[in-house]
Amino acid sequence: MSLVRFLILIILLPVASLRAESPAEQAVLANAIKSPQTTVVHLWAPWCSNCQAELKTGGWTKVINENPQVTFYFVSVWNDGQDGRAILNKFGIAAQPNVTILADPGPRRGENKIKQFAGLPLSWIPTTWIYKGGDLRYALNYGEVRFPVLQQFLTDSQSEWSHKGEPSIE
């Protein structure tokens, strides 16, 4: 009998460790990551001082306005399911046509907070990822975005370049 219980445990353990994706994560996986266009996934929280600092500079508003062909996903995490729309409204971000606002459901505090999102590690906010055509182009995982750098990454993600015709190093 104990052998049967052991086998059941071995079978169920991997299943129990699987994590169901939140609706916000499902939306990012289905829409942002798989989009043929350039998309930005920004993980943030309204209470986070680094996230607030990014908003106060006006950098997000400027980048969003200057890149209407890019879709921006603002995903509030570690925020008890609140999406932070009020603060995004305050800075003129929420009403932009190329912005989608989502929230991880939470509560996600201490050991219970999510440690990955869309298959990537999440250990700090703000975190910003740039995708194009299903590929992760850039990942800014630890802190505030420098907006000229973000703009350069967006430009690079949208360009079509090749090394064809360049001399070989051999």
FIKOLZA-1660 file (N, C-alpha, C; in steps of 0.1 Angstrom, whole numbers, plus 5000, padded with zeros to 4 digits):
% residues 170
   i   px   py   pz ch aa at
   1 5008 4988 5000  A  M  N
   1 5000 5000 5000  A  M CA
   1 5009 5013 5000  A  M  C
   2 5019 5013 5007  A  S  N
   2 5028 5025 5008  A  S CA
   2 5035 5027 4995  A  S  C
   3 5038 5017 4987  A  L  N
   3 5043 5019 4973  A  L CA
   3 5033 5026 4964  A  L  C
   4 5021 5023 4965  A  V  N
   4 5010 5029 4957  A  V CA
   4 5009 5044 4961  A  V  C
   5 5009 5047 4974  A  R  N
   5 5009 5061 4979  A  R CA
   5 5021 5069 4974  A  R  C
   6 5033 5062 4974  A  F  N
   6 5045 5069 4970  A  F CA
   6 5044 5072 4955  A  F  C
   7 5039 5063 4947  A  L  N
   7 5037 5065 4933  A  L CA
   7 5027 5076 4930  A  L  C
   8 5017 5077 4937  A  I  N
   8 5007 5088 4936  A  I CA
   8 5013 5101 4939  A  I  C
   9 5021 5102 4950  A  L  N
   9 5028 5114 4954  A  L CA
   9 5038 5118 4943  A  L  C
  10 5045 5109 4937  A  I  N
  10 5054 5113 4926  A  I CA
  10 5047 5118 4914  A  I  C
  11 5035 5113 4911  A  I  N
  11 5027 5118 4900  A  I CA
  11 5021 5131 4903  A  I  C
  12 5016 5133 4915  A  L  N
  12 5009 5146 4918  A  L CA
  12 5018 5157 4922  A  L  C
  13 5030 5155 4926  A  L  N
  13 5039 5166 4931  A  L CA
  13 5042 5176 4919  A  L  C
  14 5045 5171 4907  A  P  N
  14 5048 5181 4896  A  P CA
  14 5035 5188 4893  A  P  C
  15 5024 5182 4893  A  V  N
  15 5011 5189 4890  A  V CA
  15 5008 5199 4900  A  V  C
  16 5010 5197 4913  A  A  N
  16 5008 5207 4923  A  A CA
  16 5017 5219 4922  A  A  C
  17 5029 5217 4917  A  S  N
  17 5038 5228 4916  A  S CA
  17 5035 5237 4904  A  S  C
  18 5027 5233 4895  A  L  N
  18 5023 5242 4884  A  L CA
  18 5015 5253 4889  A  L  C
  19 5018 5265 4883  A  R  N
  19 5011 5277 4887  A  R CA
  19 5001 5282 4876  A  R  C
  20 4989 5284 4880  A  A  N
  20 4980 5289 4870  A  A CA
  20 4983 5304 4867  A  A  C
  21 4982 5308 4855  A  E  N
  21 4985 5322 4851  A  E CA
  21 4972 5330 4855  A  E  C
  22 4975 5342 4859  A  S  N
  22 4964 5351 4862  A  S CA
  22 4958 5356 4849  A  S  C
  23 4946 5362 4849  A  P  N
  23 4941 5368 4837  A  P CA
  23 4950 5379 4831  A  P  C
  24 4957 5386 4839  A  A  N
  24 4967 5396 4834  A  A CA
  24 4978 5389 4826  A  A  C
  25 4983 5379 4832  A  E  N
  25 4994 5371 4826  A  E CA
  25 4989 5365 4813  A  E  C
  26 4977 5359 4813  A  Q  N
  26 4972 5353 4801  A  Q CA
  26 4971 5363 4790  A  Q  C
  27 4966 5375 4793  A  A  N
  27 4965 5386 4783  A  A CA
  27 4979 5390 4777  A  A  C
  28 4989 5391 4786  A  V  N
  28 5002 5394 4781  A  V CA
  28 5007 5383 4772  A  V  C
  29 5006 5370 4777  A  L  N
  29 5011 5359 4769  A  L CA
  29 5004 5358 4755  A  L  C
  30 4991 5361 4755  A  A  N
  30 4983 5359 4743  A  A CA
  30 4984 5371 4733  A  A  C
  31 4985 5383 4739  A  N  N
  31 4985 5395 4730  A  N CA
  31 4998 5402 4729  A  N  C
  32 5004 5405 4740  A  A  N
  32 5017 5413 4740  A  A CA
  32 5028 5405 4734  A  A  C
  33 5031 5394 4739  A  I  N
  33 5042 5386 4735  A  I CA
  33 5041 5381 4721  A  I  C
  34 5030 5377 4717  A  K  N
  34 5028 5370 4704  A  K CA
  34 5025 5381 4693  A  K  C
  35 5024 5393 4696  A  S  N
  35 5021 5403 4686  A  S CA
  35 5033 5405 4676  A  S  C
  36 5030 5406 4663  A  P  N
  36 5041 5409 4654  A  P CA
  36 5047 5423 4656  A  P  C
  37 5039 5432 4662  A  Q  N
  37 5044 5445 4664  A  Q CA
  37 5052 5446 4677  A  Q  C
  38 5059 5457 4679  A  T  N
  38 5067 5459 4691  A  T CA
  38 5057 5462 4703  A  T  C
  39 5060 5455 4714  A  T  N
  39 5052 5457 4726  A  T CA
  39 5061 5459 4738  A  T  C
  40 5056 5467 4747  A  V  N
  40 5064 5469 4760  A  V CA
  40 5055 5464 4771  A  V  C
  41 5060 5456 4780  A  V  N
  41 5053 5451 4792  A  V CA
  41 5061 5457 4803  A  V  C
  42 5053 5466 4811  A  H  N
  42 5059 5473 4822  A  H CA
  42 5052 5468 4835  A  H  C
  43 5060 5461 4843  A  L  N
  43 5055 5456 4856  A  L CA
  43 5058 5467 4867  A  L  C
  44 5048 5471 4874  A  W  N
  44 5050 5482 4883  A  W CA
  44 5039 5481 4894  A  W  C
  45 5040 5490 4904  A  A  N
  45 5030 5492 4914  A  A CA
  45 5029 5507 4918  A  A  C
  46 5017 5512 4921  A  P  N
  46 5016 5526 4924  A  P CA
  46 5023 5530 4937  A  P  C
  47 5025 5521 4946  A  W  N
  47 5031 5524 4959  A  W CA
  47 5046 5524 4958  A  W  C
  48 5052 5519 4948  A  C  N
  48 5066 5517 4946  A  C CA
  48 5073 5531 4943  A  C  C
  49 5082 5535 4951  A  S  N
  49 5088 5548 4949  A  S CA
  49 5096 5549 4936  A  S  C
  50 5102 5538 4931  A  N  N
  50 5109 5538 4918  A  N CA
  50 5099 5540 4907  A  N  C
  51 5088 5533 4908  A  C  N
  51 5077 5535 4898  A  C CA
  51 5072 5549 4898  A  C  C
  52 5070 5555 4909  A  Q  N
  52 5065 5568 4910  A  Q CA
  52 5075 5578 4904  A  Q  C
  53 5088 5576 4907  A  A  N
  53 5098 5585 4901  A  A CA
  53 5098 5584 4886  A  A  C
  54 5096 5573 4880  A  E  N
  54 5095 5572 4865  A  E CA
  54 5083 5580 4860  A  E  C
  55 5072 5579 4867  A  L  N
  55 5060 5587 4862  A  L CA
  55 5062 5602 4864  A  L  C
  56 5068 5606 4875  A  K  N
  56 5070 5620 4877  A  K CA
  56 5078 5627 4867  A  K  C
  57 5088 5620 4861  A  T  N
  57 5097 5626 4851  A  T CA
  57 5089 5629 4838  A  T  C
  58 5078 5623 4836  A  G  N
  58 5071 5625 4823  A  G CA
  58 5076 5616 4812  A  G  C
  59 5086 5608 4815  A  G  N
  59 5092 5599 4805  A  G CA
  59 5083 5589 4799  A  G  C
  60 5075 5583 4807  A  W  N
  60 5065 5573 4801  A  W CA
  60 5055 5580 4792  A  W  C
  61 5050 5592 4796  A  T  N
  61 5041 5599 4788  A  T CA
  61 5047 5602 4774  A  T  C
  62 5059 5608 4775  A  K  N
  62 5066 5611 4762  A  K CA
  62 5069 5599 4753  A  K  C
  63 5074 5589 4759  A  V  N
  63 5077 5577 4751  A  V CA
  63 5064 5571 4745  A  V  C
  64 5054 5570 4752  A  I  N
  64 5041 5565 4747  A  I CA
  64 5036 5574 4736  A  I  C
  65 5036 5587 4738  A  N  N
  65 5031 5596 4727  A  N CA
  65 5040 5596 4715  A  N  C
  66 5053 5594 4716  A  E  N
  66 5062 5594 4705  A  E CA
  66 5063 5581 4697  A  E  C
  67 5056 5570 4703  A  N  N
  67 5056 5557 4697  A  N CA
  67 5042 5551 4696  A  N  C
  68 5034 5558 4688  A  P  N
  68 5020 5553 4687  A  P CA
  68 5019 5539 4680  A  P  C
  69 5029 5534 4673  A  Q  N
  69 5029 5521 4667  A  Q CA
  69 5033 5510 4677  A  Q  C
  70 5037 5514 4689  A  V  N
  70 5041 5504 4700  A  V CA
  70 5029 5503 4710  A  V  C
  71 5026 5491 4714  A  T  N
  71 5016 5489 4724  A  T CA
  71 5023 5487 4737  A  T  C
  72 5018 5494 4747  A  F  N
  72 5023 5494 4761  A  F CA
  72 5014 5487 4770  A  F  C
  73 5019 5478 4778  A  Y  N
  73 5011 5471 4788  A  Y CA
  73 5016 5475 4802  A  Y  C
  74 5008 5482 4809  A  F  N
  74 5012 5485 4823  A  F CA
  74 5005 5475 4832  A  F  C
  75 5013 5466 4838  A  V  N
  75 5007 5455 4846  A  V CA
  75 5011 5458 4861  A  V  C
  76 5001 5461 4869  A  S  N
  76 5003 5463 4883  A  S CA
  76 5005 5450 4890  A  S  C
  77 5016 5448 4897  A  V  N
  77 5019 5436 4904  A  V CA
  77 5021 5439 4919  A  V  C
  78 5020 5429 4927  A  W  N
  78 5023 5431 4942  A  W CA
  78 5014 5442 4947  A  W  C
  79 5002 5443 4942  A  N  N
  79 4994 5455 4946  A  N CA
  79 4979 5450 4949  A  N  C
  80 4978 5438 4954  A  D  N
  80 4965 5433 4959  A  D CA
  80 4954 5434 4948  A  D  C
  81 4957 5432 4936  A  G  N
  81 4947 5432 4925  A  G CA
  81 4943 5445 4920  A  G  C
  82 4948 5456 4925  A  Q  N
  82 4945 5470 4920  A  Q CA
  82 4954 5473 4908  A  Q  C
  83 4948 5480 4898  A  D  N
  83 4955 5482 4886  A  D CA
  83 4963 5495 4885  A  D  C
  84 4960 5504 4895  A  G  N
  84 4968 5517 4895  A  G CA
  84 4963 5527 4885  A  G  C
  85 4951 5525 4879  A  R  N
  85 4946 5534 4869  A  R CA
  85 4946 5548 4873  A  R  C
  86 4942 5551 4885  A  A  N
  86 4941 5565 4890  A  A CA
  86 4954 5573 4888  A  A  C
  87 4965 5566 4892  A  I  N
  87 4978 5573 4891  A  I CA
  87 4982 5574 4876  A  I  C
  88 4979 5564 4868  A  L  N
  88 4982 5565 4854  A  L CA
  88 4974 5576 4847  A  L  C
  89 4961 5578 4852  A  N  N
  89 4953 5589 4847  A  N CA
  89 4960 5602 4850  A  N  C
  90 4964 5603 4862  A  K  N
  90 4971 5616 4867  A  K CA
  90 4982 5620 4858  A  K  C
  91 4989 5611 4852  A  F  N
  91 5000 5614 4844  A  F CA
  91 4997 5613 4829  A  F  C
  92 4984 5612 4825  A  G  N
  92 4980 5612 4811  A  G CA
  92 4984 5599 4804  A  G  C
  93 4985 5588 4811  A  I  N
  93 4989 5575 4804  A  I CA
  93 4977 5567 4801  A  I  C
  94 4968 5566 4811  A  A  N
  94 4957 5556 4810  A  A CA
  94 4948 5558 4798  A  A  C
  95 4946 5570 4793  A  A  N
  95 4937 5573 4782  A  A CA
  95 4943 5571 4768  A  A  C
  96 4956 5568 4768  A  Q  N
  96 4963 5567 4755  A  Q CA
  96 4958 5554 4747  A  Q  C
  97 4956 5555 4734  A  P  N
  97 4950 5544 4727  A  P CA
  97 4959 5532 4726  A  P  C
  98 4972 5534 4728  A  N  N
  98 4982 5523 4727  A  N CA
  98 4986 5518 4740  A  N  C
  99 4978 5520 4751  A  V  N
  99 4981 5516 4764  A  V CA
  99 4970 5506 4769  A  V  C
 100 4974 5495 4774  A  T  N
 100 4965 5485 4781  A  T CA
 100 4969 5484 4796  A  T  C
 101 4960 5485 4805  A  I  N
 101 4962 5485 4819  A  I CA
 101 4957 5472 4825  A  I  C
 102 4965 5465 4832  A  L  N
 102 4962 5452 4837  A  L CA
 102 4966 5451 4852  A  L  C
 103 4961 5441 4859  A  A  N
 103 4965 5439 4873  A  A CA
 103 4966 5425 4876  A  A  C
 104 4977 5421 4882  A  D  N
 104 4978 5407 4888  A  D CA
 104 4969 5407 4900  A  D  C
 105 4962 5396 4902  A  P  N
 105 4951 5396 4912  A  P CA
 105 4955 5397 4927  A  P  C
 106 4967 5392 4930  A  G  N
 106 4971 5393 4944  A  G CA
 106 4961 5387 4954  A  G  C
 107 4962 5389 4967  A  P  N
 107 4974 5396 4973  A  P CA
 107 4987 5388 4971  A  P  C
 108 4997 5395 4969  A  R  N
 108 5010 5388 4967  A  R CA
 108 5020 5395 4976  A  R  C
 109 5020 5391 4988  A  R  N
 109 5030 5397 4998  A  R CA
 109 5039 5386 5003  A  R  C
 110 5051 5391 5007  A  G  N
 110 5061 5381 5013  A  G CA
 110 5063 5370 5004  A  G  C
 111 5063 5358 5010  A  E  N
 111 5066 5346 5003  A  E CA
 111 5055 5342 4993  A  E  C
 112 5043 5348 4994  A  N  N
 112 5032 5345 4985  A  N CA
 112 5032 5354 4972  A  N  C
 113 5040 5364 4972  A  K  N
 113 5040 5372 4960  A  K CA
 113 5046 5365 4948  A  K  C
 114 5041 5368 4936  A  I  N
 114 5046 5361 4924  A  I CA
 114 5061 5364 4922  A  I  C
 115 5068 5354 4918  A  K  N
 115 5082 5355 4915  A  K CA
 115 5086 5353 4900  A  K  C
 116 5075 5351 4893  A  Q  N
 116 5077 5351 4878  A  Q CA
 116 5064 5356 4871  A  Q  C
 117 5066 5361 4859  A  F  N
 117 5054 5366 4852  A  F CA
 117 5058 5363 4837  A  F  C
 118 5048 5356 4830  A  A  N
 118 5050 5353 4816  A  A CA
 118 5063 5345 4814  A  A  C
 119 5066 5336 4823  A  G  N
 119 5077 5327 4822  A  G CA
 119 5091 5334 4825  A  G  C
 120 5091 5346 4829  A  L  N
 120 5104 5353 4832  A  L CA
 120 5104 5356 4847  A  L  C
 121 5116 5356 4853  A  P  N
 121 5117 5359 4867  A  P CA
 121 5113 5374 4870  A  P  C
 122 5106 5375 4882  A  L  N
 122 5102 5388 4886  A  L CA
 122 5107 5390 4901  A  L  C
 123 5117 5398 4903  A  S  N
 123 5122 5400 4916  A  S CA
 123 5123 5414 4920  A  S  C
 124 5120 5423 4911  A  W  N
 124 5121 5438 4914  A  W CA
 124 5111 5445 4905  A  W  C
 125 5106 5456 4910  A  I  N
 125 5098 5465 4902  A  I CA
 125 5104 5479 4903  A  I  C
 126 5103 5487 4893  A  P  N
 126 5097 5484 4880  A  P CA
 126 5106 5474 4872  A  P  C
 127 5099 5466 4864  A  T  N
 127 5106 5457 4854  A  T CA
 127 5099 5460 4840  A  T  C
 128 5107 5461 4830  A  T  N
 128 5102 5465 4817  A  T CA
 128 5108 5455 4806  A  T  C
 129 5099 5449 4799  A  W  N
 129 5103 5440 4788  A  W CA
 129 5098 5445 4775  A  W  C
 130 5106 5443 4764  A  I  N
 130 5103 5447 4751  A  I CA
 130 5102 5435 4742  A  I  C
 131 5091 5433 4735  A  Y  N
 131 5089 5421 4727  A  Y CA
 131 5086 5426 4712  A  Y  C
 132 5089 5417 4703  A  K  N
 132 5085 5419 4689  A  K CA
 132 5084 5405 4683  A  K  C
 133 5073 5402 4677  A  G  N
 133 5071 5390 4670  A  G CA
 133 5073 5377 4678  A  G  C
 134 5069 5378 4691  A  G  N
 134 5071 5366 4699  A  G CA
 134 5084 5365 4706  A  G  C
 135 5094 5374 4703  A  D  N
 135 5107 5373 4708  A  D CA
 135 5109 5385 4718  A  D  C
 136 5116 5381 4729  A  L  N
 136 5120 5391 4739  A  L CA
 136 5132 5398 4734  A  L  C
 137 5131 5411 4731  A  R  N
 137 5142 5418 4725  A  R CA
 137 5151 5424 4736  A  R  C
 138 5145 5430 4747  A  Y  N
 138 5152 5436 4758  A  Y CA
 138 5145 5434 4771  A  Y  C
 139 5152 5432 4782  A  A  N
 139 5147 5430 4795  A  A CA
 139 5154 5440 4804  A  A  C
 140 5147 5449 4810  A  L  N
 140 5152 5458 4820  A  L CA
 140 5146 5454 4834  A  L  C
 141 5153 5445 4841  A  N  N
 141 5147 5438 4852  A  N CA
 141 5149 5445 4866  A  N  C
 142 5158 5455 4867  A  Y  N
 142 5161 5460 4880  A  Y CA
 142 5161 5475 4881  A  Y  C
 143 5149 5481 4881  A  G  N
 143 5148 5495 4885  A  G CA
 143 5143 5504 4874  A  G  C
 144 5145 5517 4877  A  E  N
 144 5139 5527 4868  A  E CA
 144 5145 5527 4854  A  E  C
 145 5136 5530 4845  A  V  N
 145 5140 5530 4831  A  V CA
 145 5147 5544 4828  A  V  C
 146 5157 5544 4820  A  R  N
 146 5163 5556 4815  A  R CA
 146 5156 5558 4801  A  R  C
 147 5148 5568 4800  A  F  N
 147 5139 5569 4788  A  F CA
 147 5147 5571 4775  A  F  C
 148 5158 5577 4774  A  P  N
 148 5166 5577 4761  A  P CA
 148 5170 5563 4758  A  P  C
 149 5174 5555 4768  A  V  N
 149 5178 5541 4765  A  V CA
 149 5166 5533 4760  A  V  C
 150 5154 5535 4767  A  L  N
 150 5142 5528 4763  A  L CA
 150 5139 5532 4749  A  L  C
 151 5139 5545 4745  A  Q  N
 151 5137 5549 4731  A  Q CA
 151 5146 5542 4722  A  Q  C
 152 5159 5541 4725  A  Q  N
 152 5168 5535 4716  A  Q CA
 152 5165 5520 4714  A  Q  C
 153 5161 5513 4725  A  F  N
 153 5157 5499 4724  A  F CA
 153 5145 5498 4716  A  F  C
 154 5135 5507 4717  A  L  N
 154 5123 5506 4708  A  L CA
 154 5127 5508 4693  A  L  C
 155 5135 5518 4691  A  T  N
 155 5140 5520 4677  A  T CA
 155 5147 5508 4672  A  T  C
 156 5156 5502 4680  A  D  N
 156 5164 5490 4675  A  D CA
 156 5154 5478 4673  A  D  C
 157 5144 5477 4681  A  S  N
 157 5135 5466 4680  A  S CA
 157 5126 5467 4667  A  S  C
 158 5124 5479 4663  A  Q  N
 158 5116 5481 4651  A  Q CA
 158 5124 5480 4638  A  Q  C
 159 5137 5482 4639  A  S  N
 159 5145 5482 4627  A  S CA
 159 5147 5468 4621  A  S  C
 160 5149 5468 4608  A  E  N
 160 5152 5455 4602  A  E CA
 160 5167 5457 4597  A  E  C
 161 5176 5449 4604  A  W  N
 161 5190 5450 4600  A  W CA
 161 5195 5436 4598  A  W  C
 162 5206 5436 4591  A  S  N
 162 5213 5424 4588  A  S CA
 162 5228 5426 4586  A  S  C
 163 5235 5415 4588  A  H  N
 163 5250 5416 4586  A  H CA
 163 5253 5410 4572  A  H  C
 164 5243 5408 4564  A  K  N
 164 5246 5403 4550  A  K CA
 164 5255 5413 4543  A  K  C
 165 5264 5408 4536  A  G  N
 165 5273 5417 4528  A  G CA
 165 5285 5423 4536  A  G  C
 166 5285 5421 4549  A  E  N
 166 5296 5426 4557  A  E CA
 166 5308 5416 4555  A  E  C
 167 5320 5421 4556  A  P  N
 167 5332 5412 4555  A  P CA
 167 5332 5402 4567  A  P  C
 168 5337 5391 4564  A  S  N
 168 5339 5380 4575  A  S CA
 168 5351 5383 4583  A  S  C
 169 5351 5379 4595  A  I  N
 169 5362 5381 4604  A  I CA
 169 5373 5370 4602  A  I  C
 170 5370 5361 4594  A  E  N
 170 5379 5350 4591  A  E CA
 170 5389 5353 4580  A  E  C
% end
